[in-house]
């Protein structure tokens, strides 16, 4: 078996110094009968090729809401 394995940290297309994800000032609010409830305010991050990022925090601080917002899948929350 003689196969070349690409280093996962090596980008396959695009500039090598371009972020794979860049988020600036993400804010998410939920609207209820009682009004607007801000859930996440001004979340920002940049992830470069080869980097890993973890989101940590206390229960209820918005980790899952941020993750679902990044994936644009907030339809089933609450």
Biopython code that builds the backbone (N, CA, C, O; Angstrom):
import numpy as np
from Bio.PDB.StructureBuilder import StructureBuilder

atoms = [
    (1, "UNK", "N", (0.839, -1.160, 0.000)),
    (1, "UNK", "CA", (0.000, 0.000, 0.000)),
    (1, "UNK", "C", (0.892, 1.233, 0.000)),
    (1, "UNK", "O", (1.672, 1.449, 0.927)),
    (2, "UNK", "N", (0.770, 2.024, -1.034)),
    (2, "UNK", "CA", (1.645, 3.168, -1.197)),
    (2, "UNK", "C", (0.802, 4.392, -1.553)),
    (2, "UNK", "O", (0.756, 4.805, -2.711)),
    (3, "UNK", "N", (0.143, 4.963, -0.558)),
    (3, "UNK", "CA", (-0.739, 6.098, -0.790)),
    (3, "UNK", "C", (-0.193, 7.340, -0.105)),
    (3, "UNK", "O", (0.356, 7.270, 0.995)),
    (4, "UNK", "N", (-0.348, 8.454, -0.760)),
    (4, "UNK", "CA", (0.037, 9.729, -0.151)),
    (4, "UNK", "C", (-1.112, 10.204, 0.731)),
    (4, "UNK", "O", (-2.274, 10.172, 0.327)),
    (5, "UNK", "N", (-0.781, 10.632, 1.910)),
    (5, "UNK", "CA", (-1.791, 11.141, 2.835)),
    (5, "UNK", "C", (-1.561, 12.632, 3.003)),
    (5, "UNK", "O", (-0.470, 13.072, 3.365)),
    (6, "UNK", "N", (-2.609, 13.402, 2.732)),
    (6, "UNK", "CA", (-2.518, 14.855, 2.861)),
    (6, "UNK", "C", (-2.613, 15.234, 4.330)),
    (6, "UNK", "O", (-3.446, 14.706, 5.066)),
    (7, "UNK", "N", (-1.761, 16.144, 4.743)),
    (7, "UNK", "CA", (-1.818, 16.689, 6.100)),
    (7, "UNK", "C", (-3.117, 17.472, 6.241)),
    (7, "UNK", "O", (-3.342, 18.402, 5.467)),
    (8, "UNK", "N", (-4.000, 17.128, 7.218)),
    (8, "UNK", "CA", (-5.273, 17.833, 7.350)),
    (8, "UNK", "C", (-5.110, 19.319, 7.641)),
    (8, "UNK", "O", (-6.049, 20.089, 7.441)),
    (9, "UNK", "N", (-3.954, 19.730, 8.102)),
    (9, "UNK", "CA", (-3.731, 21.149, 8.391)),
    (9, "UNK", "C", (-3.375, 21.936, 7.135)),
    (9, "UNK", "O", (-3.283, 23.162, 7.176)),
    (10, "UNK", "N", (-3.173, 21.237, 6.017)),
    (10, "UNK", "CA", (-2.813, 21.903, 4.771)),
    (10, "UNK", "C", (-4.070, 22.219, 3.977)),
    (10, "UNK", "O", (-4.809, 21.303, 3.615)),
    (11, "UNK", "N", (-4.332, 23.495, 3.697)),
    (11, "UNK", "CA", (-5.532, 23.835, 2.929)),
    (11, "UNK", "C", (-5.443, 23.306, 1.504)),
    (11, "UNK", "O", (-4.357, 23.233, 0.930)),
    (12, "UNK", "N", (-6.591, 22.936, 0.934)),
    (12, "UNK", "CA", (-6.610, 22.396, -0.417)),
    (12, "UNK", "C", (-6.910, 23.455, -1.458)),
    (12, "UNK", "O", (-6.541, 23.287, -2.620)),
    (13, "UNK", "N", (-7.564, 24.535, -1.082)),
    (13, "UNK", "CA", (-7.823, 25.615, -2.024)),
    (13, "UNK", "C", (-7.961, 26.920, -1.254)),
    (13, "UNK", "O", (-8.250, 26.919, -0.058)),
    (14, "UNK", "N", (-7.756, 28.017, -1.943)),
    (14, "UNK", "CA", (-7.815, 29.310, -1.276)),
    (14, "UNK", "C", (-6.467, 29.688, -0.695)),
    (14, "UNK", "O", (-5.568, 28.853, -0.599)),
    (15, "UNK", "N", (-6.327, 30.954, -0.307)),
    (15, "UNK", "CA", (-5.062, 31.411, 0.274)),
    (15, "UNK", "C", (-4.736, 30.670, 1.570)),
    (15, "UNK", "O", (-5.624, 30.411, 2.383)),
    (16, "UNK", "N", (-3.480, 30.335, 1.754)),
    (16, "UNK", "CA", (-3.055, 29.574, 2.932)),
    (16, "UNK", "C", (-3.250, 30.353, 4.224)),
    (16, "UNK", "O", (-3.361, 29.755, 5.295)),
    (17, "UNK", "N", (-3.294, 31.670, 4.139)),
    (17, "UNK", "CA", (-3.427, 32.458, 5.362)),
    (17, "UNK", "C", (-4.851, 32.982, 5.567)),
    (17, "UNK", "O", (-5.071, 33.858, 6.404)),
    (18, "UNK", "N", (-5.815, 32.455, 4.812)),
    (18, "UNK", "CA", (-7.210, 32.886, 4.964)),
    (18, "UNK", "C", (-7.896, 32.049, 6.038)),
    (18, "UNK", "O", (-7.676, 30.839, 6.100)),
    (19, "UNK", "N", (-8.714, 32.658, 6.879)),
    (19, "UNK", "CA", (-9.431, 31.896, 7.898)),
    (19, "UNK", "C", (-10.425, 30.927, 7.274)),
    (19, "UNK", "O", (-10.996, 31.207, 6.220)),
    (20, "UNK", "N", (-10.633, 29.780, 7.931)),
    (20, "UNK", "CA", (-11.664, 28.863, 7.457)),
    (20, "UNK", "C", (-13.033, 29.272, 8.000)),
    (20, "UNK", "O", (-14.066, 28.917, 7.433)),
    (21, "UNK", "N", (-13.029, 30.017, 9.097)),
    (21, "UNK", "CA", (-14.261, 30.611, 9.605)),
    (21, "UNK", "C", (-13.894, 31.899, 10.335)),
    (21, "UNK", "O", (-12.927, 31.954, 11.093)),
    (22, "UNK", "N", (-14.682, 32.917, 10.087)),
    (22, "UNK", "CA", (-14.456, 34.202, 10.743)),
    (22, "UNK", "C", (-15.819, 34.788, 11.095)),
    (22, "UNK", "O", (-16.658, 35.006, 10.221)),
    (23, "UNK", "N", (-16.025, 35.036, 12.365)),
    (23, "UNK", "CA", (-17.300, 35.557, 12.855)),
    (23, "UNK", "C", (-17.017, 36.834, 13.620)),
    (23, "UNK", "O", (-16.139, 36.872, 14.482)),
    (24, "UNK", "N", (-17.759, 37.873, 13.303)),
    (24, "UNK", "CA", (-17.590, 39.147, 13.998)),
    (24, "UNK", "C", (-18.939, 39.625, 14.517)),
    (24, "UNK", "O", (-19.892, 39.778, 13.754)),
    (25, "UNK", "N", (-19.005, 39.857, 15.810)),
    (25, "UNK", "CA", (-20.166, 40.480, 16.456)),
    (25, "UNK", "C", (-21.469, 39.713, 16.241)),
    (25, "UNK", "O", (-22.501, 40.317, 15.951)),
    (26, "UNK", "N", (-21.431, 38.388, 16.380)),
    (26, "UNK", "CA", (-22.644, 37.581, 16.281)),
    (26, "UNK", "C", (-23.534, 37.860, 17.482)),
    (26, "UNK", "O", (-23.103, 37.715, 18.626)),
    (27, "UNK", "N", (-24.757, 38.254, 17.226)),
    (27, "UNK", "CA", (-25.742, 38.462, 18.287)),
    (27, "UNK", "C", (-26.990, 37.678, 17.919)),
    (27, "UNK", "O", (-27.424, 37.694, 16.767)),
    (28, "UNK", "N", (-27.566, 36.991, 18.899)),
    (28, "UNK", "CA", (-28.764, 36.182, 18.680)),
    (28, "UNK", "C", (-29.774, 36.534, 19.755)),
    (28, "UNK", "O", (-29.455, 36.547, 20.944)),
    (29, "UNK", "N", (-30.989, 36.817, 19.328)),
    (29, "UNK", "CA", (-32.082, 37.105, 20.259)),
    (29, "UNK", "C", (-33.252, 36.197, 19.930)),
    (29, "UNK", "O", (-33.424, 35.771, 18.788)),
    (30, "UNK", "N", (-34.048, 35.909, 20.938)),
    (30, "UNK", "CA", (-35.282, 35.159, 20.751)),
    (30, "UNK", "C", (-36.444, 36.092, 21.041)),
    (30, "UNK", "O", (-36.367, 36.939, 21.931)),
    (31, "UNK", "N", (-37.513, 35.930, 20.289)),
    (31, "UNK", "CA", (-38.678, 36.791, 20.455)),
    (31, "UNK", "C", (-39.820, 35.975, 21.039)),
    (31, "UNK", "O", (-40.191, 34.930, 20.504)),
    (32, "UNK", "N", (-40.368, 36.462, 22.138)),
    (32, "UNK", "CA", (-41.479, 35.803, 22.816)),
    (32, "UNK", "C", (-42.647, 36.778, 22.902)),
    (32, "UNK", "O", (-42.549, 37.925, 22.467)),
    (33, "UNK", "N", (-43.746, 36.306, 23.466)),
    (33, "UNK", "CA", (-44.897, 37.193, 23.674)),
    (33, "UNK", "C", (-44.546, 38.351, 24.594)),
    (33, "UNK", "O", (-45.148, 39.422, 24.515)),
    (34, "UNK", "N", (-43.579, 38.135, 25.456)),
    (34, "UNK", "CA", (-43.176, 39.181, 26.406)),
    (34, "UNK", "C", (-42.113, 40.118, 25.838)),
    (34, "UNK", "O", (-41.737, 41.094, 26.487)),
    (35, "UNK", "N", (-41.632, 39.829, 24.642)),
    (35, "UNK", "CA", (-40.633, 40.700, 24.029)),
    (35, "UNK", "C", (-39.371, 39.966, 23.618)),
    (35, "UNK", "O", (-39.327, 38.737, 23.578)),
    (36, "UNK", "N", (-38.356, 40.742, 23.315)),
    (36, "UNK", "CA", (-37.075, 40.214, 22.846)),
    (36, "UNK", "C", (-36.200, 39.788, 24.021)),
    (36, "UNK", "O", (-36.072, 40.501, 25.016)),
    (37, "UNK", "N", (-35.596, 38.596, 23.876)),
    (37, "UNK", "CA", (-34.677, 38.093, 24.899)),
    (37, "UNK", "C", (-33.306, 37.901, 24.245)),
    (37, "UNK", "O", (-33.137, 36.989, 23.435)),
    (38, "UNK", "N", (-32.325, 38.745, 24.582)),
    (38, "UNK", "CA", (-30.989, 38.555, 24.004)),
    (38, "UNK", "C", (-30.329, 37.310, 24.598)),
    (38, "UNK", "O", (-30.252, 37.159, 25.818)),
    (39, "UNK", "N", (-29.853, 36.417, 23.719)),
    (39, "UNK", "CA", (-29.216, 35.179, 24.172)),
    (39, "UNK", "C", (-27.699, 35.237, 24.024)),
    (39, "UNK", "O", (-26.974, 34.732, 24.881)),
    (40, "UNK", "N", (-27.218, 35.839, 22.960)),
    (40, "UNK", "CA", (-25.780, 35.964, 22.689)),
    (40, "UNK", "C", (-25.549, 37.379, 22.186)),
    (40, "UNK", "O", (-26.290, 37.872, 21.337)),
    (41, "UNK", "N", (-24.519, 38.029, 22.712)),
    (41, "UNK", "CA", (-24.226, 39.394, 22.284)),
    (41, "UNK", "C", (-22.753, 39.534, 21.917)),
    (41, "UNK", "O", (-21.873, 39.279, 22.740)),
    (42, "UNK", "N", (-22.495, 39.935, 20.694)),
    (42, "UNK", "CA", (-21.154, 40.295, 20.211)),
    (42, "UNK", "C", (-20.119, 39.177, 20.323)),
    (42, "UNK", "O", (-19.010, 39.413, 20.803)),
    (43, "UNK", "N", (-20.465, 37.963, 19.889)),
    (43, "UNK", "CA", (-19.511, 36.855, 19.851)),
    (43, "UNK", "C", (-18.657, 36.994, 18.595)),
    (43, "UNK", "O", (-19.192, 37.174, 17.501)),
    (44, "UNK", "N", (-17.343, 36.912, 18.741)),
    (44, "UNK", "CA", (-16.420, 36.989, 17.604)),
    (44, "UNK", "C", (-15.348, 35.919, 17.743)),
    (44, "UNK", "O", (-14.904, 35.618, 18.851)),
    (45, "UNK", "N", (-14.931, 35.346, 16.618)),
    (45, "UNK", "CA", (-13.810, 34.398, 16.623)),
    (45, "UNK", "C", (-13.283, 34.241, 15.204)),
    (45, "UNK", "O", (-13.976, 34.531, 14.228)),
    (46, "UNK", "N", (-12.054, 33.781, 15.112)),
    (46, "UNK", "CA", (-11.419, 33.466, 13.838)),
    (46, "UNK", "C", (-10.704, 32.136, 14.006)),
    (46, "UNK", "O", (-9.973, 31.938, 14.976)),
    (47, "UNK", "N", (-10.914, 31.219, 13.058)),
    (47, "UNK", "CA", (-10.236, 29.926, 13.073)),
    (47, "UNK", "C", (-9.450, 29.809, 11.774)),
    (47, "UNK", "O", (-10.009, 29.895, 10.680)),
    (48, "UNK", "N", (-8.160, 29.614, 11.915)),
    (48, "UNK", "CA", (-7.263, 29.493, 10.766)),
    (48, "UNK", "C", (-7.083, 28.019, 10.402)),
    (48, "UNK", "O", (-7.328, 27.149, 11.238)),
    (49, "UNK", "N", (-6.659, 27.720, 9.168)),
    (49, "UNK", "CA", (-6.408, 26.331, 8.782)),
    (49, "UNK", "C", (-5.445, 25.655, 9.759)),
    (49, "UNK", "O", (-4.418, 26.228, 10.123)),
    (50, "UNK", "N", (-5.779, 24.451, 10.176)),
    (50, "UNK", "CA", (-4.941, 23.696, 11.105)),
    (50, "UNK", "C", (-5.238, 23.962, 12.561)),
    (50, "UNK", "O", (-4.736, 23.246, 13.428)),
    (51, "UNK", "N", (-6.039, 24.971, 12.858)),
    (51, "UNK", "CA", (-6.386, 25.287, 14.244)),
    (51, "UNK", "C", (-7.658, 24.550, 14.652)),
    (51, "UNK", "O", (-8.486, 24.183, 13.818)),
    (52, "UNK", "N", (-7.782, 24.349, 15.943)),
    (52, "UNK", "CA", (-9.016, 23.823, 16.529)),
    (52, "UNK", "C", (-9.479, 24.827, 17.567)),
    (52, "UNK", "O", (-8.662, 25.484, 18.212)),
    (53, "UNK", "N", (-10.790, 24.945, 17.728)),
    (53, "UNK", "CA", (-11.323, 25.887, 18.705)),
    (53, "UNK", "C", (-12.392, 25.186, 19.526)),
    (53, "UNK", "O", (-13.209, 24.436, 18.992)),
    (54, "UNK", "N", (-12.378, 25.432, 20.805)),
    (54, "UNK", "CA", (-13.421, 24.925, 21.684)),
    (54, "UNK", "C", (-14.154, 26.086, 22.317)),
    (54, "UNK", "O", (-13.568, 27.133, 22.590)),
    (55, "UNK", "N", (-15.437, 25.893, 22.548)),
    (55, "UNK", "CA", (-16.236, 26.915, 23.222)),
    (55, "UNK", "C", (-16.576, 26.366, 24.598)),
    (55, "UNK", "O", (-17.230, 25.330, 24.713)),
    (56, "UNK", "N", (-16.136, 27.054, 25.638)),
    (56, "UNK", "CA", (-16.379, 26.609, 27.008)),
    (56, "UNK", "C", (-17.091, 27.712, 27.779)),
    (56, "UNK", "O", (-16.980, 28.895, 27.455)),
    (57, "UNK", "N", (-17.811, 27.302, 28.791)),
    (57, "UNK", "CA", (-18.497, 28.278, 29.627)),
    (57, "UNK", "C", (-19.488, 27.596, 30.542)),
    (57, "UNK", "O", (-19.692, 26.384, 30.475)),
    (58, "UNK", "N", (-20.090, 28.381, 31.385)),
    (58, "UNK", "CA", (-21.056, 27.869, 32.344)),
    (58, "UNK", "C", (-22.323, 27.408, 31.636)),
    (58, "UNK", "O", (-22.591, 27.788, 30.497)),
    (59, "UNK", "N", (-23.088, 26.591, 32.328)),
    (59, "UNK", "CA", (-24.373, 26.139, 31.815)),
    (59, "UNK", "C", (-25.270, 27.340, 31.529)),
    (59, "UNK", "O", (-25.411, 28.234, 32.363)),
    (60, "UNK", "N", (-25.866, 27.349, 30.355)),
    (60, "UNK", "CA", (-26.783, 28.424, 30.003)),
    (60, "UNK", "C", (-26.139, 29.684, 29.473)),
    (60, "UNK", "O", (-26.821, 30.695, 29.307)),
    (61, "UNK", "N", (-24.827, 29.655, 29.199)),
    (61, "UNK", "CA", (-24.145, 30.886, 28.761)),
    (61, "UNK", "C", (-24.243, 31.134, 27.261)),
    (61, "UNK", "O", (-23.861, 32.209, 26.797)),
    (62, "UNK", "N", (-24.747, 30.164, 26.483)),
    (62, "UNK", "CA", (-24.937, 30.381, 25.053)),
    (62, "UNK", "C", (-24.052, 29.556, 24.136)),
    (62, "UNK", "O", (-24.008, 29.822, 22.935)),
    (63, "UNK", "N", (-23.345, 28.562, 24.664)),
    (63, "UNK", "CA", (-22.449, 27.747, 23.828)),
    (63, "UNK", "C", (-23.210, 27.062, 22.693)),
    (63, "UNK", "O", (-22.810, 27.148, 21.532)),
    (64, "UNK", "N", (-24.294, 26.391, 23.027)),
    (64, "UNK", "CA", (-25.078, 25.685, 22.002)),
    (64, "UNK", "C", (-25.742, 26.660, 21.051)),
    (64, "UNK", "O", (-25.826, 26.392, 19.853)),
    (65, "UNK", "N", (-26.212, 27.778, 21.558)),
    (65, "UNK", "CA", (-26.850, 28.786, 20.713)),
    (65, "UNK", "C", (-25.852, 29.339, 19.704)),
    (65, "UNK", "O", (-26.197, 29.519, 18.536)),
    (66, "UNK", "N", (-24.626, 29.612, 20.131)),
    (66, "UNK", "CA", (-23.585, 30.077, 19.209)),
    (66, "UNK", "C", (-23.310, 29.007, 18.157)),
    (66, "UNK", "O", (-23.250, 29.312, 16.966)),
    (67, "UNK", "N", (-23.144, 27.758, 18.584)),
    (67, "UNK", "CA", (-22.849, 26.674, 17.645)),
    (67, "UNK", "C", (-23.963, 26.508, 16.620)),
    (67, "UNK", "O", (-23.691, 26.363, 15.428)),
    (68, "UNK", "N", (-25.204, 26.527, 17.069)),
    (68, "UNK", "CA", (-26.331, 26.405, 16.147)),
    (68, "UNK", "C", (-26.449, 27.631, 15.247)),
    (68, "UNK", "O", (-26.834, 27.510, 14.084)),
    (69, "UNK", "N", (-26.126, 28.794, 15.766)),
    (69, "UNK", "CA", (-26.130, 30.002, 14.949)),
    (69, "UNK", "C", (-25.090, 29.947, 13.847)),
    (69, "UNK", "O", (-25.354, 30.371, 12.721)),
    (70, "UNK", "N", (-23.910, 29.428, 14.159)),
    (70, "UNK", "CA", (-22.854, 29.284, 13.157)),
    (70, "UNK", "C", (-23.321, 28.344, 12.045)),
    (70, "UNK", "O", (-23.029, 28.567, 10.870)),
    (71, "UNK", "N", (-24.054, 27.288, 12.428)),
    (71, "UNK", "CA", (-24.563, 26.327, 11.441)),
    (71, "UNK", "C", (-25.880, 26.779, 10.809)),
    (71, "UNK", "O", (-26.420, 26.095, 9.939)),
    (72, "UNK", "N", (-26.394, 27.929, 11.246)),
    (72, "UNK", "CA", (-27.672, 28.469, 10.761)),
    (72, "UNK", "C", (-28.811, 27.485, 10.976)),
    (72, "UNK", "O", (-29.623, 27.255, 10.079)),
    (73, "UNK", "N", (-28.866, 26.908, 12.165)),
    (73, "UNK", "CA", (-29.882, 25.909, 12.495)),
    (73, "UNK", "C", (-30.558, 26.247, 13.818)),
    (73, "UNK", "O", (-30.580, 25.424, 14.733)),
    (74, "UNK", "N", (-31.102, 27.436, 13.923)),
    (74, "UNK", "CA", (-31.745, 27.872, 15.163)),
    (74, "UNK", "C", (-33.249, 27.612, 15.162)),
    (74, "UNK", "O", (-33.943, 28.066, 16.071)),
    (75, "UNK", "N", (-33.763, 26.905, 14.183)),
    (75, "UNK", "CA", (-35.206, 26.752, 14.031)),
    (75, "UNK", "C", (-35.863, 25.917, 15.129)),
    (75, "UNK", "O", (-37.050, 26.097, 15.399)),
    (76, "UNK", "N", (-35.127, 25.013, 15.766)),
    (76, "UNK", "CA", (-35.744, 24.106, 16.742)),
    (76, "UNK", "C", (-35.362, 24.395, 18.181)),
    (76, "UNK", "O", (-35.490, 23.515, 19.032)),
    (77, "UNK", "N", (-34.900, 25.598, 18.479)),
    (77, "UNK", "CA", (-34.512, 25.927, 19.855)),
    (77, "UNK", "C", (-35.726, 26.413, 20.618)),
    (77, "UNK", "O", (-36.578, 27.126, 20.086)),
    (78, "UNK", "N", (-35.785, 26.006, 21.895)),
    (78, "UNK", "CA", (-36.807, 26.521, 22.781)),
    (78, "UNK", "C", (-38.044, 25.741, 22.676)),
    (78, "UNK", "O", (-39.022, 26.040, 23.362)),
]
sb = StructureBuilder()
sb.init_structure("model")
sb.init_model(0)
sb.init_chain("A")
sb.init_seg("    ")
for serial, (resi, resn, name, xyz) in enumerate(atoms, 1):
    if name == "N":
        sb.init_residue(resn, " ", resi, " ")
    sb.init_atom(name, np.array(xyz, "f"), 0.0, 1.0, " ", f" {name:<3s}", serial, name[0])
structure = sb.get_structure()
